């Protein structure tokens, strides 16, 4: 019989706090903690490369974010 895994093991070493997939399904935006701030990053799913990262200063935190869907005419 396998040993039980404590629930905290699933969250203790997480890299991302929140993730949202883009409307076109090609990118994901995510928040992550770096030292004393929570930053916002954007990753291209095709190759899992981080293409943008935004910080707002010491002790500042991204609390929420949304994708904007632009229509080009």
PyMOL Python script that loads the backbone (N, CA, C, O; Angstrom):
from pymol import cmd

cmd.read_pdbstr("""\
ATOM      1  N   UNK A   1       0.846  -1.188   0.000  1.00  0.00           N
ATOM      2  CA  UNK A   1       0.000   0.000   0.000  1.00  0.00           C
ATOM      3  C   UNK A   1       0.890   1.251   0.000  1.00  0.00           C
ATOM      4  O   UNK A   1       1.875   1.314   0.735  1.00  0.00           O
ATOM      5  N   UNK A   2       0.546   2.220  -0.808  1.00  0.00           N
ATOM      6  CA  UNK A   2       1.329   3.457  -0.917  1.00  0.00           C
ATOM      7  C   UNK A   2       1.125   4.335   0.311  1.00  0.00           C
ATOM      8  O   UNK A   2       0.059   4.331   0.928  1.00  0.00           O
ATOM      9  N   UNK A   3       2.166   5.083   0.651  1.00  0.00           N
ATOM     10  CA  UNK A   3       2.084   5.997   1.792  1.00  0.00           C
ATOM     11  C   UNK A   3       1.248   7.222   1.417  1.00  0.00           C
ATOM     12  O   UNK A   3       1.251   7.653   0.264  1.00  0.00           O
ATOM     13  N   UNK A   4       0.536   7.780   2.396  1.00  0.00           N
ATOM     14  CA  UNK A   4      -0.232   9.000   2.179  1.00  0.00           C
ATOM     15  C   UNK A   4       0.725  10.174   1.995  1.00  0.00           C
ATOM     16  O   UNK A   4       1.762  10.249   2.654  1.00  0.00           O
ATOM     17  N   UNK A   5       0.370  11.087   1.097  1.00  0.00           N
ATOM     18  CA  UNK A   5       1.170  12.286   0.859  1.00  0.00           C
ATOM     19  C   UNK A   5       0.471  13.449   1.544  1.00  0.00           C
ATOM     20  O   UNK A   5      -0.709  13.689   1.286  1.00  0.00           O
ATOM     21  N   UNK A   6       1.170  14.182   2.416  1.00  0.00           N
ATOM     22  CA  UNK A   6       0.544  15.330   3.084  1.00  0.00           C
ATOM     23  C   UNK A   6       0.112  16.386   2.059  1.00  0.00           C
ATOM     24  O   UNK A   6       0.829  16.638   1.091  1.00  0.00           O
ATOM     25  N   UNK A   7      -1.047  16.997   2.266  1.00  0.00           N
ATOM     26  CA  UNK A   7      -1.580  17.996   1.349  1.00  0.00           C
ATOM     27  C   UNK A   7      -0.604  19.159   1.181  1.00  0.00           C
ATOM     28  O   UNK A   7      -0.483  19.685   0.075  1.00  0.00           O
ATOM     29  N   UNK A   8       0.084  19.573   2.220  1.00  0.00           N
ATOM     30  CA  UNK A   8       1.003  20.715   2.122  1.00  0.00           C
ATOM     31  C   UNK A   8       2.111  20.489   1.105  1.00  0.00           C
ATOM     32  O   UNK A   8       2.667  21.454   0.580  1.00  0.00           O
ATOM     33  N   UNK A   9       2.446  19.224   0.815  1.00  0.00           N
ATOM     34  CA  UNK A   9       3.484  18.927  -0.178  1.00  0.00           C
ATOM     35  C   UNK A   9       3.096  19.395  -1.578  1.00  0.00           C
ATOM     36  O   UNK A   9       3.970  19.631  -2.412  1.00  0.00           O
ATOM     37  N   UNK A  10       1.798  19.534  -1.846  1.00  0.00           N
ATOM     38  CA  UNK A  10       1.358  19.985  -3.157  1.00  0.00           C
ATOM     39  C   UNK A  10       1.448  21.504  -3.316  1.00  0.00           C
ATOM     40  O   UNK A  10       1.409  22.003  -4.440  1.00  0.00           O
ATOM     41  N   UNK A  11       1.568  22.240  -2.223  1.00  0.00           N
ATOM     42  CA  UNK A  11       1.533  23.692  -2.281  1.00  0.00           C
ATOM     43  C   UNK A  11       2.778  24.371  -1.731  1.00  0.00           C
ATOM     44  O   UNK A  11       2.992  25.556  -1.987  1.00  0.00           O
ATOM     45  N   UNK A  12       3.590  23.661  -0.994  1.00  0.00           N
ATOM     46  CA  UNK A  12       4.721  24.260  -0.302  1.00  0.00           C
ATOM     47  C   UNK A  12       5.769  24.838  -1.247  1.00  0.00           C
ATOM     48  O   UNK A  12       6.347  25.882  -0.943  1.00  0.00           O
ATOM     49  N   UNK A  13       6.028  24.203  -2.368  1.00  0.00           N
ATOM     50  CA  UNK A  13       7.092  24.637  -3.278  1.00  0.00           C
ATOM     51  C   UNK A  13       6.547  25.044  -4.636  1.00  0.00           C
ATOM     52  O   UNK A  13       7.192  24.818  -5.660  1.00  0.00           O
ATOM     53  N   UNK A  14       5.384  25.634  -4.650  1.00  0.00           N
ATOM     54  CA  UNK A  14       4.772  26.023  -5.922  1.00  0.00           C
ATOM     55  C   UNK A  14       5.537  27.186  -6.549  1.00  0.00           C
ATOM     56  O   UNK A  14       6.113  28.021  -5.851  1.00  0.00           O
ATOM     57  N   UNK A  15       5.529  27.220  -7.869  1.00  0.00           N
ATOM     58  CA  UNK A  15       6.175  28.305  -8.588  1.00  0.00           C
ATOM     59  C   UNK A  15       5.194  29.425  -8.904  1.00  0.00           C
ATOM     60  O   UNK A  15       5.574  30.596  -8.892  1.00  0.00           O
ATOM     61  N   UNK A  16       3.933  29.086  -9.189  1.00  0.00           N
ATOM     62  CA  UNK A  16       2.950  30.066  -9.625  1.00  0.00           C
ATOM     63  C   UNK A  16       1.806  30.150  -8.629  1.00  0.00           C
ATOM     64  O   UNK A  16       1.423  29.155  -8.014  1.00  0.00           O
ATOM     65  N   UNK A  17       1.259  31.369  -8.479  1.00  0.00           N
ATOM     66  CA  UNK A  17       0.127  31.558  -7.578  1.00  0.00           C
ATOM     67  C   UNK A  17      -1.192  31.473  -8.327  1.00  0.00           C
ATOM     68  O   UNK A  17      -2.136  30.839  -7.854  1.00  0.00           O
ATOM     69  N   UNK A  18      -1.264  32.103  -9.485  1.00  0.00           N
ATOM     70  CA  UNK A  18      -2.492  32.114 -10.282  1.00  0.00           C
ATOM     71  C   UNK A  18      -2.100  32.034 -11.752  1.00  0.00           C
ATOM     72  O   UNK A  18      -1.068  32.572 -12.154  1.00  0.00           O
ATOM     73  N   UNK A  19      -2.919  31.364 -12.549  1.00  0.00           N
ATOM     74  CA  UNK A  19      -2.644  31.240 -13.982  1.00  0.00           C
ATOM     75  C   UNK A  19      -3.938  31.442 -14.761  1.00  0.00           C
ATOM     76  O   UNK A  19      -5.005  30.989 -14.346  1.00  0.00           O
ATOM     77  N   UNK A  20      -3.828  32.134 -15.906  1.00  0.00           N
ATOM     78  CA  UNK A  20      -4.970  32.328 -16.799  1.00  0.00           C
ATOM     79  C   UNK A  20      -4.486  32.165 -18.236  1.00  0.00           C
ATOM     80  O   UNK A  20      -3.506  32.789 -18.644  1.00  0.00           O
ATOM     81  N   UNK A  21      -5.178  31.325 -18.995  1.00  0.00           N
ATOM     82  CA  UNK A  21      -4.822  31.094 -20.382  1.00  0.00           C
ATOM     83  C   UNK A  21      -5.374  32.228 -21.244  1.00  0.00           C
ATOM     84  O   UNK A  21      -6.451  32.753 -20.965  1.00  0.00           O
ATOM     85  N   UNK A  22      -4.643  32.603 -22.283  1.00  0.00           N
ATOM     86  CA  UNK A  22      -5.057  33.692 -23.167  1.00  0.00           C
ATOM     87  C   UNK A  22      -6.271  33.279 -24.000  1.00  0.00           C
ATOM     88  O   UNK A  22      -6.523  32.087 -24.178  1.00  0.00           O
ATOM     89  N   UNK A  23      -7.023  34.253 -24.508  1.00  0.00           N
ATOM     90  CA  UNK A  23      -8.187  33.928 -25.335  1.00  0.00           C
ATOM     91  C   UNK A  23      -7.843  33.088 -26.570  1.00  0.00           C
ATOM     92  O   UNK A  23      -8.668  32.291 -27.017  1.00  0.00           O
ATOM     93  N   UNK A  24      -6.639  33.254 -27.127  1.00  0.00           N
ATOM     94  CA  UNK A  24      -6.256  32.467 -28.305  1.00  0.00           C
ATOM     95  C   UNK A  24      -5.632  31.121 -27.943  1.00  0.00           C
ATOM     96  O   UNK A  24      -5.331  30.319 -28.828  1.00  0.00           O
ATOM     97  N   UNK A  25      -5.438  30.868 -26.645  1.00  0.00           N
ATOM     98  CA  UNK A  25      -4.897  29.594 -26.191  1.00  0.00           C
ATOM     99  C   UNK A  25      -3.412  29.408 -26.419  1.00  0.00           C
ATOM    100  O   UNK A  25      -2.898  28.299 -26.269  1.00  0.00           O
ATOM    101  N   UNK A  26      -2.708  30.478 -26.783  1.00  0.00           N
ATOM    102  CA  UNK A  26      -1.276  30.359 -27.109  1.00  0.00           C
ATOM    103  C   UNK A  26      -0.361  30.792 -25.966  1.00  0.00           C
ATOM    104  O   UNK A  26       0.834  30.498 -25.982  1.00  0.00           O
ATOM    105  N   UNK A  27      -0.915  31.486 -24.978  1.00  0.00           N
ATOM    106  CA  UNK A  27      -0.108  32.013 -23.877  1.00  0.00           C
ATOM    107  C   UNK A  27      -0.814  31.771 -22.552  1.00  0.00           C
ATOM    108  O   UNK A  27      -2.012  31.495 -22.506  1.00  0.00           O
ATOM    109  N   UNK A  28      -0.049  31.880 -21.487  1.00  0.00           N
ATOM    110  CA  UNK A  28      -0.623  31.835 -20.148  1.00  0.00           C
ATOM    111  C   UNK A  28       0.025  32.956 -19.337  1.00  0.00           C
ATOM    112  O   UNK A  28       1.241  33.146 -19.375  1.00  0.00           O
ATOM    113  N   UNK A  29      -0.805  33.689 -18.605  1.00  0.00           N
ATOM    114  CA  UNK A  29      -0.314  34.707 -17.680  1.00  0.00           C
ATOM    115  C   UNK A  29      -0.333  34.089 -16.291  1.00  0.00           C
ATOM    116  O   UNK A  29      -1.210  33.286 -15.972  1.00  0.00           O
ATOM    117  N   UNK A  30       0.633  34.465 -15.469  1.00  0.00           N
ATOM    118  CA  UNK A  30       0.740  33.866 -14.139  1.00  0.00           C
ATOM    119  C   UNK A  30       1.363  34.841 -13.167  1.00  0.00           C
ATOM    120  O   UNK A  30       2.102  35.740 -13.569  1.00  0.00           O
ATOM    121  N   UNK A  31       1.069  34.669 -11.890  1.00  0.00           N
ATOM    122  CA  UNK A  31       1.738  35.444 -10.852  1.00  0.00           C
ATOM    123  C   UNK A  31       2.731  34.540 -10.133  1.00  0.00           C
ATOM    124  O   UNK A  31       2.530  33.330 -10.023  1.00  0.00           O
ATOM    125  N   UNK A  32       3.793  35.147  -9.653  1.00  0.00           N
ATOM    126  CA  UNK A  32       4.818  34.408  -8.924  1.00  0.00           C
ATOM    127  C   UNK A  32       5.516  35.333  -7.938  1.00  0.00           C
ATOM    128  O   UNK A  32       5.600  36.541  -8.156  1.00  0.00           O
ATOM    129  N   UNK A  33       6.006  34.765  -6.872  1.00  0.00           N
ATOM    130  CA  UNK A  33       6.687  35.560  -5.856  1.00  0.00           C
ATOM    131  C   UNK A  33       8.178  35.563  -6.113  1.00  0.00           C
ATOM    132  O   UNK A  33       8.780  34.523  -6.377  1.00  0.00           O
ATOM    133  N   UNK A  34       8.768  36.749  -6.032  1.00  0.00           N
ATOM    134  CA  UNK A  34      10.208  36.923  -6.150  1.00  0.00           C
ATOM    135  C   UNK A  34      10.633  37.885  -5.050  1.00  0.00           C
ATOM    136  O   UNK A  34      10.326  39.076  -5.098  1.00  0.00           O
ATOM    137  N   UNK A  35      11.333  37.363  -4.073  1.00  0.00           N
ATOM    138  CA  UNK A  35      11.741  38.112  -2.886  1.00  0.00           C
ATOM    139  C   UNK A  35      10.518  38.711  -2.207  1.00  0.00           C
ATOM    140  O   UNK A  35       9.673  37.961  -1.717  1.00  0.00           O
ATOM    141  N   UNK A  36      10.390  40.051  -2.158  1.00  0.00           N
ATOM    142  CA  UNK A  36       9.304  40.666  -1.393  1.00  0.00           C
ATOM    143  C   UNK A  36       8.118  41.103  -2.248  1.00  0.00           C
ATOM    144  O   UNK A  36       7.236  41.803  -1.750  1.00  0.00           O
ATOM    145  N   UNK A  37       8.074  40.714  -3.508  1.00  0.00           N
ATOM    146  CA  UNK A  37       6.952  41.138  -4.350  1.00  0.00           C
ATOM    147  C   UNK A  37       6.356  39.971  -5.134  1.00  0.00           C
ATOM    148  O   UNK A  37       7.013  38.960  -5.381  1.00  0.00           O
ATOM    149  N   UNK A  38       5.099  40.143  -5.512  1.00  0.00           N
ATOM    150  CA  UNK A  38       4.432  39.180  -6.382  1.00  0.00           C
ATOM    151  C   UNK A  38       4.363  39.826  -7.756  1.00  0.00           C
ATOM    152  O   UNK A  38       3.780  40.898  -7.917  1.00  0.00           O
ATOM    153  N   UNK A  39       4.962  39.167  -8.752  1.00  0.00           N
ATOM    154  CA  UNK A  39       5.067  39.699 -10.109  1.00  0.00           C
ATOM    155  C   UNK A  39       4.105  38.991 -11.052  1.00  0.00           C
ATOM    156  O   UNK A  39       3.515  37.963 -10.719  1.00  0.00           O
ATOM    157  N   UNK A  40       3.965  39.574 -12.238  1.00  0.00           N
ATOM    158  CA  UNK A  40       3.132  39.015 -13.290  1.00  0.00           C
ATOM    159  C   UNK A  40       4.024  38.611 -14.450  1.00  0.00           C
ATOM    160  O   UNK A  40       4.882  39.387 -14.872  1.00  0.00           O
ATOM    161  N   UNK A  41       3.833  37.409 -14.969  1.00  0.00           N
ATOM    162  CA  UNK A  41       4.609  36.931 -16.106  1.00  0.00           C
ATOM    163  C   UNK A  41       3.700  36.392 -17.191  1.00  0.00           C
ATOM    164  O   UNK A  41       2.544  36.054 -16.938  1.00  0.00           O
ATOM    165  N   UNK A  42       4.234  36.315 -18.409  1.00  0.00           N
ATOM    166  CA  UNK A  42       3.511  35.746 -19.546  1.00  0.00           C
ATOM    167  C   UNK A  42       4.406  34.700 -20.199  1.00  0.00           C
ATOM    168  O   UNK A  42       5.567  34.966 -20.509  1.00  0.00           O
ATOM    169  N   UNK A  43       3.854  33.515 -20.402  1.00  0.00           N
ATOM    170  CA  UNK A  43       4.602  32.404 -20.985  1.00  0.00           C
ATOM    171  C   UNK A  43       3.956  31.965 -22.293  1.00  0.00           C
ATOM    172  O   UNK A  43       2.734  31.849 -22.381  1.00  0.00           O
ATOM    173  N   UNK A  44       4.783  31.719 -23.312  1.00  0.00           N
ATOM    174  CA  UNK A  44       4.308  31.141 -24.568  1.00  0.00           C
ATOM    175  C   UNK A  44       4.213  29.633 -24.351  1.00  0.00           C
ATOM    176  O   UNK A  44       5.202  29.002 -23.979  1.00  0.00           O
ATOM    177  N   UNK A  45       3.052  29.057 -24.574  1.00  0.00           N
ATOM    178  CA  UNK A  45       2.845  27.639 -24.293  1.00  0.00           C
ATOM    179  C   UNK A  45       3.601  26.727 -25.249  1.00  0.00           C
ATOM    180  O   UNK A  45       4.025  25.642 -24.853  1.00  0.00           O
ATOM    181  N   UNK A  46       3.777  27.144 -26.496  1.00  0.00           N
ATOM    182  CA  UNK A  46       4.416  26.309 -27.504  1.00  0.00           C
ATOM    183  C   UNK A  46       5.782  25.788 -27.038  1.00  0.00           C
ATOM    184  O   UNK A  46       6.090  24.607 -27.195  1.00  0.00           O
ATOM    185  N   UNK A  47       6.592  26.678 -26.465  1.00  0.00           N
ATOM    186  CA  UNK A  47       7.931  26.276 -26.030  1.00  0.00           C
ATOM    187  C   UNK A  47       8.188  26.544 -24.545  1.00  0.00           C
ATOM    188  O   UNK A  47       9.310  26.392 -24.063  1.00  0.00           O
ATOM    189  N   UNK A  48       7.146  26.941 -23.836  1.00  0.00           N
ATOM    190  CA  UNK A  48       7.197  27.227 -22.402  1.00  0.00           C
ATOM    191  C   UNK A  48       8.245  28.279 -22.050  1.00  0.00           C
ATOM    192  O   UNK A  48       8.887  28.200 -21.002  1.00  0.00           O
ATOM    193  N   UNK A  49       8.413  29.265 -22.933  1.00  0.00           N
ATOM    194  CA  UNK A  49       9.357  30.348 -22.644  1.00  0.00           C
ATOM    195  C   UNK A  49       8.608  31.546 -22.070  1.00  0.00           C
ATOM    196  O   UNK A  49       7.516  31.886 -22.525  1.00  0.00           O
ATOM    197  N   UNK A  50       9.202  32.176 -21.074  1.00  0.00           N
ATOM    198  CA  UNK A  50       8.629  33.379 -20.474  1.00  0.00           C
ATOM    199  C   UNK A  50       8.980  34.542 -21.395  1.00  0.00           C
ATOM    200  O   UNK A  50      10.155  34.835 -21.613  1.00  0.00           O
ATOM    201  N   UNK A  51       7.959  35.203 -21.933  1.00  0.00           N
ATOM    202  CA  UNK A  51       8.202  36.268 -22.902  1.00  0.00           C
ATOM    203  C   UNK A  51       8.073  37.662 -22.292  1.00  0.00           C
ATOM    204  O   UNK A  51       8.536  38.638 -22.882  1.00  0.00           O
ATOM    205  N   UNK A  52       7.449  37.765 -21.123  1.00  0.00           N
ATOM    206  CA  UNK A  52       7.318  39.050 -20.427  1.00  0.00           C
ATOM    207  C   UNK A  52       7.218  38.815 -18.932  1.00  0.00           C
ATOM    208  O   UNK A  52       6.708  37.792 -18.475  1.00  0.00           O
ATOM    209  N   UNK A  53       7.717  39.784 -18.183  1.00  0.00           N
ATOM    210  CA  UNK A  53       7.618  39.740 -16.733  1.00  0.00           C
ATOM    211  C   UNK A  53       7.491  41.172 -16.227  1.00  0.00           C
ATOM    212  O   UNK A  53       8.214  42.062 -16.675  1.00  0.00           O
ATOM    213  N   UNK A  54       6.578  41.388 -15.300  1.00  0.00           N
ATOM    214  CA  UNK A  54       6.315  42.728 -14.792  1.00  0.00           C
ATOM    215  C   UNK A  54       6.408  42.742 -13.278  1.00  0.00           C
ATOM    216  O   UNK A  54       5.784  41.925 -12.599  1.00  0.00           O
ATOM    217  N   UNK A  55       7.178  43.661 -12.761  1.00  0.00           N
ATOM    218  CA  UNK A  55       7.256  43.885 -11.330  1.00  0.00           C
ATOM    219  C   UNK A  55       6.863  45.316 -11.041  1.00  0.00           C
ATOM    220  O   UNK A  55       7.013  46.185 -11.900  1.00  0.00           O
ATOM    221  N   UNK A  56       6.369  45.573  -9.862  1.00  0.00           N
ATOM    222  CA  UNK A  56       5.878  46.900  -9.537  1.00  0.00           C
ATOM    223  C   UNK A  56       6.585  47.521  -8.333  1.00  0.00           C
ATOM    224  O   UNK A  56       6.191  48.592  -7.870  1.00  0.00           O
ATOM    225  N   UNK A  57       7.611  46.867  -7.830  1.00  0.00           N
ATOM    226  CA  UNK A  57       8.398  47.435  -6.753  1.00  0.00           C
ATOM    227  C   UNK A  57       8.362  46.615  -5.479  1.00  0.00           C
ATOM    228  O   UNK A  57       7.551  45.703  -5.317  1.00  0.00           O
ATOM    229  N   UNK A  58       9.252  46.963  -4.594  1.00  0.00           N
ATOM    230  CA  UNK A  58       9.421  46.281  -3.326  1.00  0.00           C
ATOM    231  C   UNK A  58       8.113  46.264  -2.533  1.00  0.00           C
ATOM    232  O   UNK A  58       7.462  47.298  -2.382  1.00  0.00           O
ATOM    233  N   UNK A  59       7.737  45.104  -2.034  1.00  0.00           N
ATOM    234  CA  UNK A  59       6.529  44.902  -1.236  1.00  0.00           C
ATOM    235  C   UNK A  59       5.228  45.186  -1.988  1.00  0.00           C
ATOM    236  O   UNK A  59       4.194  45.419  -1.363  1.00  0.00           O
ATOM    237  N   UNK A  60       5.270  45.169  -3.312  1.00  0.00           N
ATOM    238  CA  UNK A  60       4.067  45.353  -4.130  1.00  0.00           C
ATOM    239  C   UNK A  60       3.618  43.978  -4.634  1.00  0.00           C
ATOM    240  O   UNK A  60       4.449  43.100  -4.864  1.00  0.00           O
ATOM    241  N   UNK A  61       2.309  43.794  -4.806  1.00  0.00           N
ATOM    242  CA  UNK A  61       1.789  42.489  -5.179  1.00  0.00           C
ATOM    243  C   UNK A  61       0.705  42.605  -6.247  1.00  0.00           C
ATOM    244  O   UNK A  61      -0.179  43.457  -6.152  1.00  0.00           O
ATOM    245  N   UNK A  62       0.774  41.754  -7.251  1.00  0.00           N
ATOM    246  CA  UNK A  62      -0.304  41.637  -8.224  1.00  0.00           C
ATOM    247  C   UNK A  62      -1.398  40.828  -7.551  1.00  0.00           C
ATOM    248  O   UNK A  62      -1.171  39.680  -7.167  1.00  0.00           O
ATOM    249  N   UNK A  63      -2.573  41.404  -7.405  1.00  0.00           N
ATOM    250  CA  UNK A  63      -3.676  40.718  -6.745  1.00  0.00           C
ATOM    251  C   UNK A  63      -4.609  40.043  -7.737  1.00  0.00           C
ATOM    252  O   UNK A  63      -5.178  38.992  -7.442  1.00  0.00           O
ATOM    253  N   UNK A  64      -4.769  40.650  -8.924  1.00  0.00           N
ATOM    254  CA  UNK A  64      -5.666  40.100  -9.926  1.00  0.00           C
ATOM    255  C   UNK A  64      -5.237  40.603 -11.290  1.00  0.00           C
ATOM    256  O   UNK A  64      -4.604  41.654 -11.389  1.00  0.00           O
ATOM    257  N   UNK A  65      -5.568  39.882 -12.327  1.00  0.00           N
ATOM    258  CA  UNK A  65      -5.248  40.281 -13.686  1.00  0.00           C
ATOM    259  C   UNK A  65      -6.239  39.629 -14.646  1.00  0.00           C
ATOM    260  O   UNK A  65      -6.867  38.622 -14.322  1.00  0.00           O
ATOM    261  N   UNK A  66      -6.367  40.220 -15.828  1.00  0.00           N
ATOM    262  CA  UNK A  66      -7.290  39.718 -16.844  1.00  0.00           C
ATOM    263  C   UNK A  66      -6.651  39.865 -18.216  1.00  0.00           C
ATOM    264  O   UNK A  66      -5.847  40.771 -18.437  1.00  0.00           O
ATOM    265  N   UNK A  67      -7.001  38.987 -19.125  1.00  0.00           N
ATOM    266  CA  UNK A  67      -6.593  39.114 -20.521  1.00  0.00           C
ATOM    267  C   UNK A  67      -7.536  40.109 -21.199  1.00  0.00           C
ATOM    268  O   UNK A  67      -8.741  40.103 -20.945  1.00  0.00           O
ATOM    269  N   UNK A  68      -6.986  40.953 -22.051  1.00  0.00           N
ATOM    270  CA  UNK A  68      -7.802  41.850 -22.879  1.00  0.00           C
ATOM    271  C   UNK A  68      -7.873  41.227 -24.262  1.00  0.00           C
ATOM    272  O   UNK A  68      -6.852  40.801 -24.803  1.00  0.00           O
ATOM    273  N   UNK A  69      -9.052  41.169 -24.833  1.00  0.00           N
ATOM    274  CA  UNK A  69      -9.240  40.570 -26.142  1.00  0.00           C
ATOM    275  C   UNK A  69      -9.408  41.700 -27.145  1.00  0.00           C
ATOM    276  O   UNK A  69     -10.431  42.383 -27.151  1.00  0.00           O
ATOM    277  N   UNK A  70      -8.397  41.899 -27.997  1.00  0.00           N
ATOM    278  CA  UNK A  70      -8.431  42.991 -28.972  1.00  0.00           C
ATOM    279  C   UNK A  70      -8.958  42.490 -30.313  1.00  0.00           C
ATOM    280  O   UNK A  70      -8.600  41.405 -30.772  1.00  0.00           O
ATOM    281  N   UNK A  71      -9.804  43.289 -30.920  1.00  0.00           N
ATOM    282  CA  UNK A  71     -10.314  42.976 -32.250  1.00  0.00           C
ATOM    283  C   UNK A  71      -9.638  43.926 -33.221  1.00  0.00           C
ATOM    284  O   UNK A  71      -9.757  45.143 -33.078  1.00  0.00           O
ATOM    285  N   UNK A  72      -8.936  43.394 -34.202  1.00  0.00           N
ATOM    286  CA  UNK A  72      -8.242  44.210 -35.199  1.00  0.00           C
ATOM    287  C   UNK A  72      -9.105  44.256 -36.445  1.00  0.00           C
ATOM    288  O   UNK A  72      -9.501  43.221 -36.982  1.00  0.00           O
ATOM    289  N   UNK A  73      -9.397  45.486 -36.905  1.00  0.00           N
ATOM    290  CA  UNK A  73     -10.242  45.650 -38.111  1.00  0.00           C
ATOM    291  C   UNK A  73      -9.393  46.003 -39.303  1.00  0.00           C
ATOM    292  O   UNK A  73      -9.917  46.180 -40.403  1.00  0.00           O
TER     293      UNK A  73
END
""", "prot")
cmd.dss("prot")
cmd.show_as("cartoon", "prot")
cmd.util.cbc("prot")
cmd.orient("prot")
